[in-house]
Amino acid sequence: MRLLFRLIAALPLRTVQALGAALARLVFLLSAGERRRLDENLRRAGYSDPQLQRAAIDEAGKTVLEMPWFWTRPHSEIIKLVRRVDGDAAVREAQSQGKGIIFVTPHLGCFELAALYAGAQARITAMYRPPRQSVFELLMRAGRARGGVRLARADMQGVFTLLKALRNGEWVGILPDQVPAKGEGEWTEFFGHPAYTMVLAPRLQKSTSAVVILAFCERLPRGEGYRIHLEPLPPLEPGESRARQLNRGLEQLIRKCPAQYLWSYNRYKVPAGVAPPGPPADTGGHADDESAASPVRQSEACR
């Protein structure tokens, strides 16, 4: 596997992304289950345009093949791929107040680069879920734990590590749209349908008064680099849970660039031991939302 990673890293980024898109088209052609889940999740969010579906497949392939490329290329070279950062005023304000920052980075765009870039600016602890293959975990840790990036496993010890970092005014990074285990989430809407949602970020914020910032690293066309978007959480609405507030913020972020979201992820599964939700309200996937009604225009806007 190390040899394969080195071979991928020897290629230009544009070539790696093109290969990833081609492989993804083949996988989705051969796997009816993957294709069905992607289509279902797009429809739940109010998207039905075939052009967006094709773009989402291509972007999913780029995401997969970018991982070994980023884990193997020199750190200094990777950081230079960030062409622009939008919305960093909230970061500077939190730093001036000595507050820790919780960066919530969904499966949108190039989330591998987001933590590496953050680690070049300050000390950040990123939580991860260990893969099943131990050799893959070794490669992943070597590729991610560079610069100012430390890693914490998604377990109780990892949570304590995040708490300590935030209380020291440091940064932490969390993937908020993974399906958590029993007792670590709650059922709340995600694009109008119940999804078992991680409550770690809201709990960390409550315990430390840290600032929560939504982040995603937009993939620019033709391997030209990346653009980082940073946004505060939207204001909490009356009667709204913190988990729903987080999902609402993620929805707004994803609608900026829907083609680059990992729609094939099984976001709506019922974890082992968790009682399924009641029947969802008929929201139609928010199809009356202007951004949902114009998926092609939205996907082109982020390119």
C-alpha contacts under 8 A as a table, 3 or more apart, distances in Angstrom:
res1	aa1	res2	aa2	distance
1	M	4	L	5.04
1	M	5	F	6.23
2	R	5	F	5.07
2	R	6	R	6.27
2	R	139	L	7.75
3	L	6	R	5.09
3	L	7	L	6.23
4	L	7	L	5.09
4	L	8	I	6.28
5	F	8	I	5.16
5	F	9	A	6.11
5	F	68	P	5.33
5	F	69	W	6.84
5	F	72	T	6.83
6	R	9	A	4.98
6	R	10	A	6.23
6	R	69	W	7.94
6	R	72	T	6.65
7	L	10	A	5.25
7	L	11	L	7.07
8	I	11	L	5.59
8	I	16	V	6.97
8	I	68	P	6.92
8	I	69	W	5.91
9	A	12	P	7.68
9	A	68	P	6.92
9	A	69	W	4.52
9	A	70	F	7.56
9	A	72	T	5.95
9	A	73	R	6.00
11	L	15	T	6.37
11	L	16	V	6.38
12	P	15	T	5.34
12	P	16	V	6.39
13	L	16	V	5.02
13	L	17	Q	6.18
13	L	66	E	7.92
13	L	69	W	7.81
13	L	223	G	5.56
14	R	17	Q	5.25
14	R	18	A	6.25
14	R	222	R	5.65
14	R	223	G	4.14
14	R	224	E	7.61
15	T	18	A	5.06
15	T	19	L	6.12
15	T	223	G	7.92
16	V	19	L	5.16
16	V	20	G	6.10
16	V	62	K	7.33
16	V	65	L	6.51
16	V	66	E	6.85
16	V	69	W	7.80
17	Q	20	G	5.00
17	Q	21	A	6.21
17	Q	61	G	7.49
17	Q	62	K	4.70
17	Q	65	L	6.90
17	Q	66	E	6.92
17	Q	223	G	7.12
18	A	21	A	5.19
18	A	22	A	6.28
18	A	62	K	7.24
19	L	22	A	5.10
19	L	23	L	6.14
19	L	61	G	7.94
19	L	62	K	7.66
19	L	65	L	7.80
20	G	23	L	5.18
20	G	24	A	6.12
20	G	58	D	7.18
20	G	60	A	7.89
20	G	61	G	4.25
20	G	62	K	4.53
20	G	63	T	7.54
20	G	64	V	6.88
20	G	65	L	5.32
20	G	66	E	7.86
21	A	24	A	5.14
21	A	25	R	6.33
21	A	57	I	7.06
21	A	58	D	4.09
21	A	59	E	6.47
21	A	60	A	7.31
21	A	61	G	4.62
21	A	62	K	5.59
22	A	25	R	5.25
22	A	26	L	6.51
22	A	58	D	7.13
22	A	61	G	7.39
23	L	26	L	5.13
23	L	27	V	6.22
23	L	61	G	6.46
24	A	27	V	4.99
24	A	28	F	6.07
24	A	57	I	6.09
24	A	58	D	6.17
24	A	60	A	6.87
24	A	61	G	4.64
25	R	28	F	5.31
25	R	29	L	6.02
25	R	57	I	6.44
25	R	58	D	6.78
25	R	61	G	7.87
26	L	29	L	5.03
26	L	30	L	6.28
27	V	30	L	5.26
27	V	31	S	5.92
28	F	31	S	5.05
28	F	32	A	6.84
28	F	34	E	6.11
28	F	35	R	5.40
28	F	57	I	7.55
29	L	32	A	7.12
29	L	35	R	7.55
31	S	34	E	5.51
31	S	35	R	6.40
32	A	35	R	5.13
32	A	36	R	5.95
33	G	36	R	5.10
33	G	37	R	6.20
34	E	37	R	5.29
34	E	38	L	6.25
34	E	264	S	6.22
35	R	38	L	5.23
35	R	39	D	6.21
35	R	264	S	7.44
36	R	39	D	5.14
36	R	40	E	6.07
37	R	40	E	5.05
37	R	41	N	6.12
37	R	263	W	7.68
37	R	264	S	5.69
37	R	265	Y	7.70
37	R	266	N	7.15
38	L	41	N	5.31
38	L	42	L	6.19
38	L	53	Q	7.93
38	L	263	W	5.09
38	L	264	S	4.29
38	L	265	Y	7.56
39	D	42	L	5.19
39	D	43	R	6.19
39	D	48	S	7.96
39	D	53	Q	7.32
39	D	263	W	7.98
40	E	43	R	5.14
40	E	44	R	6.18
41	N	44	R	5.01
41	N	45	A	6.49
41	N	263	W	5.91
41	N	264	S	7.35
42	L	45	A	5.26
42	L	46	G	6.46
42	L	47	Y	5.10
42	L	48	S	6.70
42	L	53	Q	7.82
42	L	263	W	6.59
43	R	46	G	4.89
43	R	47	Y	5.02
43	R	48	S	5.82
43	R	285	G	7.04
44	R	47	Y	7.41
44	R	191	F	6.42
44	R	192	G	7.20
44	R	193	H	7.18
44	R	284	G	7.45
44	R	285	G	4.79
45	A	191	F	5.08
45	A	192	G	7.33
45	A	285	G	4.85
45	A	286	H	6.67
45	A	287	A	7.41
45	A	292	A	7.07
46	G	284	G	7.17
46	G	285	G	4.88
46	G	286	H	5.97
46	G	287	A	4.65
46	G	292	A	5.29
46	G	293	A	7.06
47	Y	52	L	7.89
47	Y	287	A	7.75
47	Y	292	A	5.99
47	Y	293	A	7.23
47	Y	295	P	6.06
48	S	52	L	7.74
48	S	53	Q	7.72
48	S	295	P	7.91
49	D	52	L	5.46
49	D	53	Q	6.56
49	D	295	P	6.84
49	D	296	V	7.00
50	P	53	Q	4.93
50	P	54	R	6.27
51	Q	54	R	5.24
51	Q	55	A	6.24
51	Q	296	V	6.95
52	L	55	A	4.99
52	L	56	A	6.02
52	L	258	P	7.95
52	L	259	A	6.01
52	L	295	P	6.76
52	L	296	V	6.01
52	L	299	S	6.99
53	Q	56	A	5.11
53	Q	57	I	6.35
53	Q	259	A	7.56
54	R	57	I	5.20
54	R	58	D	6.38
55	A	58	D	5.12
55	A	59	E	6.18
55	A	259	A	5.61
55	A	260	Q	7.88
56	A	59	E	5.11
56	A	60	A	6.11
56	A	258	P	7.67
56	A	259	A	4.51
56	A	260	Q	5.99
56	A	261	Y	6.96
56	A	262	L	7.28
56	A	263	W	7.28
57	I	60	A	5.17
57	I	61	G	6.47
58	D	61	G	5.27
58	D	62	K	6.41
59	E	62	K	4.98
59	E	63	T	6.22
59	E	109	G	7.85
59	E	259	A	6.82
59	E	260	Q	5.51
59	E	261	Y	7.81
59	E	262	L	7.93
60	A	63	T	5.12
60	A	64	V	6.52
60	A	260	Q	7.20
60	A	261	Y	7.65
60	A	262	L	5.92
61	G	64	V	5.27
61	G	65	L	6.37
62	K	65	L	5.37
62	K	66	E	5.84
63	T	66	E	5.28
63	T	67	M	6.71
63	T	109	G	7.27
63	T	110	C	6.32
64	V	67	M	5.73
65	L	68	P	6.27
65	L	69	W	6.87
66	E	69	W	5.01
66	E	70	F	6.04
66	E	110	C	7.93
67	M	70	F	5.32
67	M	71	W	6.13
67	M	112	E	6.73
68	P	71	W	5.00
68	P	72	T	6.10
69	W	72	T	5.47
69	W	73	R	6.09
70	F	73	R	5.52
70	F	78	I	7.00
70	F	112	E	7.28
70	F	113	L	7.37
70	F	143	G	7.04
71	W	139	L	7.48
71	W	140	M	6.80
71	W	142	A	7.17
71	W	143	G	3.72
71	W	144	R	6.36
72	T	143	G	6.21
73	R	77	E	7.15
73	R	78	I	6.91
74	P	77	E	5.42
74	P	78	I	6.47
75	H	78	I	5.15
75	H	79	I	6.44
75	H	116	L	7.88
75	H	146	R	7.18
75	H	147	G	7.50
76	S	79	I	5.45
76	S	80	K	6.72
77	E	80	K	5.42
77	E	81	L	7.08
78	I	81	L	5.51
78	I	82	V	7.88
78	I	113	L	7.62
79	I	82	V	5.99
79	I	113	L	7.89
79	I	116	L	7.28
79	I	117	Y	5.65
79	I	120	A	7.56
80	K	83	R	7.30
81	L	224	E	7.69
81	L	225	G	4.72
81	L	226	Y	6.04
82	V	85	V	7.53
82	V	117	Y	7.83
82	V	225	G	5.95
82	V	226	Y	4.86
82	V	227	R	5.81
82	V	228	I	7.17
83	R	225	G	6.31
83	R	226	Y	5.79
83	R	227	R	5.69
84	R	226	Y	7.28
84	R	227	R	4.93
84	R	228	I	6.29
85	V	88	D	6.82
85	V	227	R	5.92
85	V	228	I	4.69
85	V	229	H	6.11
85	V	230	L	7.62
86	D	227	R	7.74
86	D	228	I	6.18
86	D	229	H	5.01
86	D	230	L	6.00
87	G	90	A	6.76
87	G	229	H	6.31
87	G	230	L	4.77
87	G	231	E	5.98
88	D	91	V	5.12
88	D	92	R	6.47
88	D	230	L	6.17
89	A	92	R	5.16
89	A	93	E	6.21
90	A	93	E	5.09
90	A	94	A	6.22
90	A	213	I	7.91
90	A	231	E	7.71
90	A	232	P	7.15
91	V	94	A	5.25
91	V	95	Q	6.23
91	V	101	I	7.60
92	R	95	Q	5.09
92	R	96	S	6.15
93	E	96	S	5.11
93	E	97	Q	6.44
94	A	97	Q	5.20
94	A	98	G	6.28
94	A	99	K	5.21
94	A	100	G	7.06
94	A	101	I	7.15
94	A	211	V	6.77
95	Q	98	G	4.99
95	Q	99	K	5.88
95	Q	100	G	7.42
95	Q	169	G	7.76
96	S	99	K	7.73
98	G	169	G	5.56
99	K	166	L	7.49
99	K	167	R	7.90
99	K	169	G	4.85
99	K	170	E	7.51
99	K	209	S	7.35
99	K	210	A	5.59
99	K	211	V	6.92
100	G	165	A	7.55
100	G	166	L	4.57
100	G	167	R	6.66
100	G	168	N	7.03
100	G	169	G	3.92
100	G	170	E	4.79
100	G	171	W	5.49
100	G	172	V	7.89
100	G	208	T	7.79
100	G	209	S	7.80
100	G	210	A	4.77
100	G	211	V	6.39
101	I	166	L	6.87
101	I	169	G	7.43
101	I	170	E	6.60
101	I	171	W	4.71
101	I	172	V	6.32
101	I	210	A	5.36
101	I	211	V	4.81
101	I	212	V	5.92
101	I	213	I	7.08
102	I	166	L	7.92
102	I	171	W	6.02
102	I	172	V	5.05
102	I	173	G	5.90
102	I	174	I	7.34
102	I	201	A	7.17
102	I	205	Q	7.65
102	I	210	A	6.62
102	I	211	V	6.01
102	I	212	V	4.71
102	I	213	I	6.15
103	F	171	W	7.34
103	F	172	V	6.10
103	F	173	G	4.74
103	F	174	I	6.30
103	F	212	V	6.02
103	F	213	I	4.98
103	F	214	L	5.90
103	F	215	A	6.31
104	V	173	G	5.96
104	V	174	I	5.01
104	V	175	L	5.84
104	V	176	P	5.87
104	V	201	A	7.79
104	V	212	V	7.11
104	V	213	I	6.21
104	V	214	L	5.05
104	V	215	A	6.05
105	T	108	L	7.44
105	T	111	F	6.60
105	T	114	A	7.92
105	T	173	G	7.10
105	T	174	I	6.18
105	T	175	L	5.14
105	T	176	P	6.55
105	T	214	L	6.18
105	T	215	A	5.03
105	T	216	F	5.79
106	P	111	F	7.33
106	P	175	L	5.25
106	P	176	P	5.75
106	P	177	D	5.69
106	P	215	A	7.70
106	P	216	F	7.10
106	P	250	L	7.29
107	H	110	C	7.91
107	H	111	F	6.54
107	H	175	L	7.22
107	H	177	D	7.10
107	H	261	Y	5.93
107	H	262	L	5.66
108	L	111	F	6.56
108	L	216	F	6.16
108	L	217	C	7.35
108	L	218	E	7.71
108	L	254	I	6.96
108	L	260	Q	5.48
108	L	261	Y	4.32
108	L	262	L	6.34
109	G	216	F	6.32
109	G	217	C	5.32
109	G	218	E	4.94
109	G	219	R	5.72
109	G	260	Q	5.02
109	G	261	Y	6.43
110	C	113	L	5.77
110	C	114	A	6.93
110	C	216	F	7.30
110	C	217	C	5.24
110	C	218	E	6.49
110	C	219	R	6.40
111	F	114	A	5.12
111	F	115	A	7.14
111	F	216	F	6.55
111	F	217	C	6.14
112	E	115	A	6.26
112	E	116	L	6.95
112	E	144	R	7.78
113	L	116	L	5.15
113	L	117	Y	6.01
113	L	217	C	7.05
114	A	117	Y	5.36
114	A	118	A	6.21
114	A	215	A	7.73
114	A	216	F	6.88
114	A	217	C	5.90
114	A	228	I	7.44
115	A	118	A	4.97
115	A	119	G	6.03
115	A	124	I	7.64
115	A	126	A	7.20
115	A	144	R	7.92
115	A	149	V	7.10
115	A	173	G	7.06
116	L	119	G	5.07
116	L	120	A	6.56
116	L	144	R	6.84
116	L	146	R	7.07
116	L	147	G	7.21
116	L	148	G	7.99
116	L	149	V	6.73
117	Y	120	A	5.21
117	Y	121	Q	6.91
118	A	121	Q	5.26
118	A	122	A	6.32
118	A	123	R	7.79
118	A	124	I	6.94
118	A	148	G	7.87
118	A	149	V	7.89
119	G	122	A	5.27
119	G	123	R	5.61
119	G	124	I	5.69
119	G	146	R	7.49
119	G	147	G	5.51
119	G	148	G	4.16
119	G	149	V	4.88
120	A	123	R	7.88
120	A	147	G	5.70
120	A	148	G	5.96
121	Q	148	G	7.65
122	A	148	G	6.11
122	A	170	E	7.73
122	A	171	W	7.47
123	R	148	G	4.57
123	R	149	V	6.14
123	R	150	R	7.73
123	R	170	E	6.22
123	R	171	W	6.31
124	I	148	G	6.11
124	I	149	V	5.09
124	I	150	R	6.23
124	I	170	E	6.39
124	I	171	W	4.51
124	I	172	V	5.08
124	I	173	G	6.98
125	T	149	V	5.80
125	T	150	R	4.61
125	T	151	L	5.46
125	T	152	A	6.65
125	T	162	L	6.72
125	T	165	A	7.30
125	T	171	W	6.37
125	T	172	V	4.58
125	T	173	G	6.16
126	A	149	V	6.97
126	A	150	R	6.21
126	A	151	L	4.97
126	A	152	A	6.05
126	A	172	V	5.53
126	A	173	G	4.43
126	A	174	I	6.25
127	M	151	L	5.83
127	M	152	A	4.66
127	M	153	R	5.64
127	M	154	A	5.91
127	M	158	G	7.04
127	M	172	V	7.68
127	M	173	G	6.26
127	M	174	I	5.68
127	M	175	L	7.70
128	Y	151	L	7.02
128	Y	152	A	6.28
128	Y	153	R	5.25
128	Y	154	A	5.60
128	Y	174	I	7.74
128	Y	175	L	7.96
129	R	153	R	5.98
129	R	154	A	5.26
130	P	137	E	6.36
130	P	153	R	6.79
130	P	154	A	7.66
131	P	134	S	7.02
131	P	136	F	6.83
131	P	137	E	5.96
132	R	136	F	7.96
132	R	137	E	7.98
133	Q	136	F	5.35
133	Q	137	E	6.58
134	S	137	E	5.03
134	S	138	L	6.40
135	V	138	L	5.15
135	V	139	L	6.47
136	F	139	L	5.17
136	F	140	M	6.06
137	E	140	M	4.93
137	E	141	R	6.02
138	L	141	R	5.28
138	L	142	A	6.18
139	L	142	A	5.18
139	L	143	G	6.13
140	M	143	G	5.13
140	M	144	R	6.02
141	R	144	R	5.23
141	R	145	A	5.61
141	R	151	L	7.41
142	A	145	A	5.74
142	A	146	R	7.41
143	G	146	R	6.85
144	R	149	V	7.04
144	R	151	L	7.79
145	A	148	G	7.62
145	A	149	V	4.99
145	A	150	R	5.34
145	A	151	L	6.30
146	R	149	V	5.42
146	R	150	R	7.55
152	A	157	Q	7.90
152	A	158	G	4.75
152	A	159	V	7.81
152	A	161	T	6.86
152	A	162	L	7.64
153	R	157	Q	7.47
153	R	158	G	5.00
154	A	157	Q	7.99
154	A	158	G	5.59
154	A	159	V	7.12
155	D	158	G	5.10
155	D	159	V	6.33
156	M	159	V	5.00
156	M	160	F	6.33
157	Q	160	F	5.15
157	Q	161	T	6.28
158	G	161	T	4.96
158	G	162	L	6.34
159	V	162	L	5.10
159	V	163	L	6.24
160	F	163	L	5.02
160	F	164	K	6.19
161	T	164	K	5.25
161	T	165	A	6.28
162	L	165	A	5.12
162	L	166	L	6.21
162	L	172	V	6.40
163	L	166	L	5.25
163	L	167	R	6.17
163	L	204	L	6.72
163	L	207	S	7.98
163	L	208	T	7.33
164	K	167	R	5.20
164	K	168	N	6.30
165	A	168	N	5.13
165	A	169	G	6.56
165	A	170	E	5.14
165	A	171	W	6.77
165	A	172	V	7.22
166	L	169	G	5.01
166	L	170	E	5.08
166	L	171	W	6.29
166	L	172	V	7.11
166	L	208	T	6.52
166	L	210	A	6.68
167	R	170	E	7.30
167	R	208	T	6.04
174	I	201	A	7.57
175	L	178	Q	6.41
176	P	197	T	7.85
176	P	198	M	6.31
176	P	201	A	7.62
177	D	197	T	7.00
177	D	198	M	7.18
177	D	267	R	7.26
178	Q	197	T	7.71
178	Q	198	M	7.27
178	Q	267	R	6.98
179	V	196	Y	6.24
179	V	197	T	6.37
179	V	198	M	6.80
179	V	267	R	6.32
179	V	268	Y	7.89
179	V	269	K	7.54
179	V	271	P	7.35
180	P	184	E	5.70
180	P	185	G	5.94
180	P	196	Y	7.15
180	P	197	T	6.77
180	P	198	M	5.58
180	P	271	P	7.39
181	A	184	E	5.59
181	A	185	G	7.14
181	A	271	P	6.11
181	A	272	A	7.35
182	K	185	G	6.88
182	K	271	P	6.59
182	K	272	A	6.87
182	K	273	G	6.18
182	K	274	V	5.63
183	G	186	E	7.91
184	E	198	M	6.04
184	E	199	V	6.27
184	E	200	L	7.17
185	G	196	Y	5.90
185	G	197	T	4.92
185	G	198	M	4.35
185	G	199	V	5.11
185	G	200	L	7.82
186	E	195	A	7.98
186	E	196	Y	5.26
186	E	197	T	5.29
186	E	198	M	6.84
186	E	199	V	7.03
186	E	243	A	7.44
187	W	194	P	5.79
187	W	195	A	5.44
187	W	196	Y	4.42
187	W	197	T	6.01
187	W	277	P	6.60
188	T	193	H	7.69
188	T	194	P	5.07
188	T	195	A	5.63
188	T	196	Y	6.51
188	T	197	T	6.59
188	T	243	A	6.93
188	T	244	R	5.77
189	E	192	G	5.25
189	E	193	H	4.94
189	E	194	P	4.45
189	E	195	A	5.92
189	E	244	R	6.37
189	E	247	N	7.21
190	F	193	H	5.38
190	F	194	P	6.11
190	F	195	A	5.90
190	F	244	R	7.72
190	F	247	N	5.79
190	F	248	R	7.21
190	F	251	E	7.31
191	F	251	E	6.67
191	F	285	G	5.84
191	F	286	H	6.94
192	G	280	P	7.92
192	G	281	A	7.70
192	G	283	T	5.85
192	G	284	G	7.36
192	G	285	G	5.12
192	G	286	H	6.49
193	H	280	P	6.04
193	H	281	A	7.67
193	H	285	G	7.32
194	P	268	Y	7.15
194	P	277	P	6.78
194	P	280	P	6.45
195	A	267	R	6.75
195	A	268	Y	5.00
195	A	269	K	7.48
196	Y	268	Y	6.94
196	Y	269	K	7.70
196	Y	270	V	7.15
196	Y	271	P	7.96
197	T	243	A	6.57
197	T	247	N	8.00
198	M	201	A	7.48
198	M	243	A	7.13
199	V	202	P	5.64
199	V	203	R	6.30
199	V	242	R	7.81
199	V	243	A	5.94
200	L	203	R	5.18
200	L	204	L	6.08
201	A	204	L	5.15
201	A	205	Q	6.14
201	A	212	V	7.79
202	P	205	Q	5.06
202	P	206	K	6.17
202	P	242	R	6.06
202	P	243	A	6.98
203	R	206	K	5.08
203	R	207	S	6.18
204	L	207	S	5.15
204	L	208	T	6.10
204	L	209	S	7.92
204	L	210	A	7.51
205	Q	208	T	5.34
205	Q	209	S	5.11
205	Q	210	A	5.00
205	Q	211	V	6.84
205	Q	212	V	7.16
206	K	209	S	5.64
206	K	210	A	7.69
212	V	232	P	6.44
212	V	233	L	6.52
213	I	230	L	6.49
213	I	231	E	5.60
213	I	232	P	4.67
213	I	233	L	6.22
214	L	230	L	5.65
214	L	231	E	5.04
214	L	232	P	5.92
214	L	233	L	6.56
214	L	249	G	7.45
214	L	250	L	7.41
214	L	253	L	7.73
215	A	228	I	7.13
215	A	229	H	5.60
215	A	230	L	4.64
215	A	231	E	6.52
216	F	228	I	5.81
216	F	229	H	5.38
216	F	230	L	6.88
216	F	253	L	7.98
217	C	226	Y	6.20
217	C	227	R	5.60
217	C	228	I	4.34
217	C	229	H	6.27
218	E	226	Y	5.42
218	E	227	R	5.02
218	E	228	I	6.03
218	E	229	H	7.37
218	E	257	C	7.91
218	E	260	Q	7.72
218	E	302	C	7.40
219	R	223	G	7.83
219	R	225	G	6.55
219	R	226	Y	4.87
219	R	227	R	6.77
219	R	260	Q	7.80
219	R	303	R	7.60
220	L	223	G	6.45
220	L	224	E	5.74
220	L	225	G	5.49
220	L	226	Y	5.26
220	L	227	R	7.03
220	L	302	C	7.94
220	L	303	R	5.81
221	P	224	E	6.01
221	P	225	G	7.75
221	P	303	R	5.98
233	L	245	Q	7.50
233	L	246	L	6.88
233	L	249	G	5.71
234	P	245	Q	7.05
234	P	248	R	7.66
234	P	249	G	5.91
235	P	245	Q	7.69
236	L	240	E	6.48
236	L	241	S	7.95
236	L	242	R	7.43
236	L	245	Q	6.00
237	E	240	E	5.34
237	E	245	Q	7.62
240	E	244	R	6.39
240	E	245	Q	6.66
241	S	244	R	5.23
241	S	245	Q	6.27
242	R	245	Q	4.95
242	R	246	L	6.22
243	A	246	L	5.11
243	A	247	N	6.31
244	R	247	N	4.99
244	R	248	R	6.03
245	Q	248	R	5.10
245	Q	249	G	6.28
246	L	249	G	5.13
246	L	250	L	6.27
247	N	250	L	4.92
247	N	251	E	6.10
248	R	251	E	5.06
248	R	252	Q	6.37
249	G	252	Q	5.21
249	G	253	L	6.30
250	L	253	L	5.01
250	L	254	I	6.05
251	E	254	I	5.13
251	E	255	R	6.11
252	Q	255	R	5.25
252	Q	256	K	6.76
253	L	256	K	5.49
253	L	257	C	7.44
254	I	257	C	5.53
254	I	258	P	5.27
254	I	261	Y	6.54
255	R	258	P	5.17
255	R	291	S	6.59
255	R	292	A	7.56
255	R	298	Q	7.06
256	K	298	Q	6.33
256	K	299	S	7.43
256	K	301	A	7.66
256	K	302	C	6.77
257	C	260	Q	5.93
257	C	261	Y	7.37
257	C	298	Q	6.27
257	C	299	S	5.20
257	C	300	E	7.92
257	C	301	A	7.25
257	C	302	C	5.33
258	P	261	Y	5.49
258	P	295	P	7.44
258	P	298	Q	7.06
258	P	299	S	5.67
259	A	299	S	5.41
262	L	265	Y	5.94
266	N	269	K	5.90
270	V	274	V	6.47
270	V	275	A	7.57
270	V	276	P	6.13
271	P	274	V	5.58
277	P	280	P	7.82
282	D	285	G	8.00
283	T	286	H	5.81
283	T	287	A	7.99
284	G	287	A	5.77
286	H	289	D	5.50
286	H	292	A	7.02
287	A	290	E	7.88
287	A	292	A	5.62
287	A	293	A	6.02
288	D	292	A	7.03
288	D	293	A	6.51
289	D	292	A	5.20
289	D	293	A	6.17
290	E	293	A	5.14
290	E	294	S	6.48
291	S	294	S	5.32
291	S	295	P	6.40
291	S	298	Q	6.58
292	A	295	P	5.63
294	S	297	R	5.52
294	S	298	Q	6.34
295	P	298	Q	5.09
295	P	299	S	6.09
296	V	299	S	5.17
296	V	300	E	6.16
297	R	300	E	5.26
297	R	301	A	6.19
298	Q	301	A	5.10
298	Q	302	C	7.04
299	S	302	C	5.85
299	S	303	R	7.23
300	E	303	R	5.44
